[in-house]
Amino acid sequence: MGKKRNKRSGLKNFVVYAVAAILIAGVTLGATWWLADVDVPISYEQPFSIQMSESETDDYGFQTVRFKDTVEWAEADFEENTDGTQYLHYHQHVRITNPEGTRNVAIDVDIEEPTGWNENMGFTILDEGQYDPPVEPGDVDVTVDEWGSITHSEAVPAGETVDFTVVYTLGGDAPEPNTYDVRWTFQEGESTTVEEGESIQEAINDASPGTTIFVEAENNPYEEQLTIDKDLSLIGIGDPIIRMPDDPDESIEIDYFDDRTWAPVIFVQGEPDNTIDVMIDGFQIDGNGHDIVGDDRTAGVLMEYVEGTVQNMDLYNFGLDTETFGILGYTECDLIIQNNHVIEFGRGAIGVSGENAEAQVIDNVVEGPDESGWGPNGVQIGYGATGIVRNNEISNIGHPNAAPSPIGIVESSGVLIDENTITDSDGGIDIMNFFGGDASTNNIVRNNNVINTEDGIGLYAIGGDVGANTIIDNEIEGNGRGLDFYEDDAYDIDTSGSEIEGNTFLDNDFHVDDWTTDEKVDLETILEQNNFPDEKAAVIGNTIRDVEENTVYNQDTGEEFDKVQAAIDHEDTETDHTILVGPGTYNGFDANVEGLEIVAVEPRESVLTNEIVTISAQGVTLDGFLVEDIPTFETAQDAAGILVTASEVAVRNNHVRNLDADSEVNENWMAANGIQVFNNDEENEITDITIENNLVEEIYSYGYDTDDYDYGAGSAGIKIQGNVRNVQVQNNEVRDIWSEGWSWGITVTDTVPEDDPLEPNEVTITMNSVKELFADSYLYGIAFGSEADASEVTIYENNAWTASDDDMDYGVENKDNVNDLEVGDNFWNTQDDTEIIYDPKGLDNVNLGDLLDDPVDGAGIDW
C-alpha cells in the first residue's frame, strides 16, 4: 500500500518545527540581470545584460562595463546626448565552433529593438584582422563590433531596463540564426574590482552608493562575513567562494525578530523608510558546517528592507542540526531570487516572510539534506508575503518525524506557484495556517509536477483558517496522498470557492484525502473535473484513491477486506454504505444489507464466480462486475448469474456469461437465466427494479429427459418472474442463448402456485438488443415475450437480430390467452421468411405496432 505514516501525527510534529518557520516572502517584478558566458558554440542561445557606469566615461563620453567570465570577453560603450539619443558601441569577442565542413564564417548581426526605440547600427565583423575567411572544422575566434545609434524619445532614466535581441548567423551553409537576448540596464554608479588577497568588506565600506563591485576568483576562499547597507552590485567573476569564518559574528539582529540573533555569511539591511537596491550575483557561499546554538540562526544571504536580486549562486555546507538557511528575505523586501543552487541546509533553502514582502523565486535548484535535526523546507512564502514561485526543481526534502514542505505557503495570499518540479520528498506543495494569522487564500497552484512524495498538494488549517485556493493542471504521481485536506476542529478550510480541476492523478496511494471535520470537500466534483488515467480512482472513506487488486473496501469506513461477503457482513457495514471492489476474482455473495452500493472500480475487471450473486436486501445497486462460471444448481431455484429478490434494486453495467446448466445433476425443469428478478411471496410484492446496460451471453441449458418430455428446461438472458411491479429493462444486450428446450432473450413470466399464479406488473422493455437465440427442440428461440398478464408488459424500441437460418425463430410471443401484448417501434432483422409473431393458438394477441426499417440507434449496451 505504500506510505502509511499518519498525517495527523506528522502535522503535529510539523507544528513543533514550524514555530521557527517564519521563513520567506515576497515577489516583485524588478529588473532581471543576465551575465554572459561568452565562450559558446554558435548553436547556443545566451541571455545577458549590460549595466552602464558613468564613472568610467572616457574623453568622448563613452561608458564601458565588462562581463563576468571573461575567458572570452564583451563590453559596451554608451553615450547619452542632451537630445535624448542613446549612442551604443557593443563590442564582443566570441569563440564559435564550426562542427561540420569548411564554411564561410562571416556573421550577419541584427538588433531587434523594443517598441519606442529606433536603431541604426553599423556592423564590422573581424577575425584576427581578416573578414569573411573560410574556416575548417574546429574553433574560430570572432570579434563582433557594432557601432551606431539607438534613439529613444527621452533620456533613459537610471535603473530602467531595455530588452533587445541580437541575431548572429553564420554565412554560407550556416545553420539557423542564433538569437542572443540582450538586456541593457542604464544605472548610475561606479565600479571597482576585488582581486587576490584583497577584502570584499573593505571594498563595500569604501564604495559609494550604486557602485558595482566585481570580485575575482582566487585560489583560496574569501573567509569573510559581509554587511551591505547601501545600494550596491556585488558581482562574482569566475564563481569566487565566500566562506563563513571559523569564529563568525553570531550577534546580528533584524527588526523582524526581537528574540533571535543571526550569523549570516552575507547580511543586507536597509532601513524602514529607506530600502536599498542590491544585486548579488555569481558566488559560492560555503557555510563551513556552522551550527548556531540555541534559538538563533545562520544563513547564506540574509536580507531586510531590500529591493534586489540574488542569482547564480551556489550555497552549501551549512550545519544540519540547527536552524540554518540558504537565502532569506524579511520585512518590506522586493526580491528576485533566481538560478541558485542550494544544498546542505538544516532548516530552509529559500524563504521570504512578512507583510509588504514580495519575491520572484525562479529557476532555482534545491536539494534537501539526507538528514537534518529540523524538518527542512525548500521554498517558503509566509506571514503576509506574496510572490511567484516558478520553475524550481526541489528534491529530497524529508524528515523522519516532522512534515517539511518543498514549497510552503504559510498565512499568505495571492502567491502563484507555477511549473515547479518536486520529487522524492515527504511533503509537496503545502498551503497552511499554523498560528492564527490571516487565512491562506487566493493562491494559485498550477502546472506543477509533484512526484513520489508523502503528500503531493495539501491544504492544512492547523492554527487558523485556510481559504479558497486554485489548484489546476498539476501532474500528481506516485505520492502517498495526491491532494490532502486537513483541519483541526476549531479551524476551517473553505473549499466553496476553490477551483480544483484539470489535475492528473496517477498511482497515488490516496488520490485525494479529506480530513475536514464536516467532510466539506466535494469529492464527486473532483472526480468529474480531474484526470485519473489509471481508471482505478474511487471514493473511499471520504478519500479518492486507487483500489488495489484482490481488495475490497468499505468506502464509508475505510476498512479493507479480501472477500465481498466479508465486507457486507462486517459489523461496521451499515445501510447505504458503498463497497468498492478492486480488480480480481471473488466468490459470489448475498447483498443482504439495505442500500448497499457494490461497485467494481475497474468495470468488468472484478470477477464474481463459483456462487450465485443474490440481492436480497432493499435498495442495493450492483455495478460493473463480470459474473461468470456459476456452477450447476441442485435446488428448486433456477440457475442464475444474478438473482434479485428485493425492491428498489439496480443492476447496471455488468457482464454475465458462461452459465452452463447441466440438468443431469437433478435440475429437472430448472431454467438457466443470466439475470433473474424473482418473487414467489404472495403477501409481499417487490417493486422498482432497474436492469440496465448489461451484457448477457453464453447462457446454456441442456434439458432433462422425463417420461413425458425429451426436454426439461430452457434458457433466458433476462427473466422477470412472479410478484414484481414497476420493472425497467433497458439498454441491455442479450446474445448466444441456447437450450435443448426453449430460449428467450428477455421474458416476463408468472410463477407458482399454479391455481393462482403470481404475475409481474408494469414491466417496460425498451432500447435492448437481442441476437443469437437457439432452441434445439420443436420449441423456439424467441427474442421478447410474455407468459403472464400481457396488459402489464410494454415492448418498444428494441432491436432483434438473426445471425443464421436456425437463429431466433420468432421476434415476439404472447402466451396470454386474454390480453393483447403491446409491441411498437421495434426493428426485426430476420432471415428469409421467418415469422415475426408466434401465435400458437391463433388468437392474434400481439399488437405489433410499427416495424422499423433501420435499427434503433443506441439500443443495447454503451460500453
Salt bridges, closest charged atoms under 4 A:
ASP69 OD2 - LYS68 NZ 3.83
GLU72 OE1 - HIS93 NE2 3.18
GLU72 OE2 - ARG95 NH2 3.60
GLU75 OE1 - ARG66 NH2 3.76
ASP77 OD2 - HIS89 ND1 3.24
GLU100 OE1 - ARG103 NH2 3.34
ASP141 OD1 - ARG95 NE 2.84
ASP145 OD1 - HIS89 NE2 2.64
ASP145 OD1 - HIS91 ND1 2.36
ASP163 OD1 - ARG183 NE 2.24
ASP173 OD1 - ARG103 NE 3.93
GLU223 OE2 - ARG243 NH1 3.60
GLU250 OE2 - HIS290 NE2 2.98
ASP286 OD2 - ARG243 NE 2.90
ASP314 OD1 - HIS341 ND1 3.48
GLU323 OE2 - ARG260 NH1 3.10
GLU323 OE1 - ARG297 NH2 2.94
GLU323 OE1 - ARG347 NE 3.94
GLU367 OE2 - HIS341 NE2 2.58
ASP418 OD2 - ARG390 NE 3.13
ASP418 OD1 - ARG446 NE 3.30
ASP426 OD2 - ARG5 NH1 3.80
GLU454 OE2 - ARG481 NH1 3.80
ASP455 OD2 - LYS7 NZ 2.91
ASP455 OD1 - ARG481 NH1 3.65
GLU487 OE2 - LYS520 NZ 2.70
ASP492 OD1 - LYS520 NZ 3.16
ASP513 OD2 - ARG481 NE 2.81
ASP534 OD2 - HIS511 NE2 3.59
ASP546 OD1 - HIS511 NE2 2.35
GLU559 OE1 - HIS570 ND1 3.81
ASP562 OD2 - LYS563 NZ 3.90
ASP572 OD2 - HIS570 ND1 3.73
GLU628 OE1 - ARG657 NE 2.72
ASP638 OD2 - LYS719 NZ 3.36
GLU685 OE2 - ARG725 NE 2.95
GLU692 OE2 - ARG652 NE 2.33
GLU697 OE2 - HIS655 NE2 2.65
GLU697 OE1 - ARG735 NE 2.89
GLU733 OE2 - ARG735 NH1 2.78
GLU762 OE2 - ARG725 NH1 3.08
GLU787 OE2 - LYS815 NZ 2.86
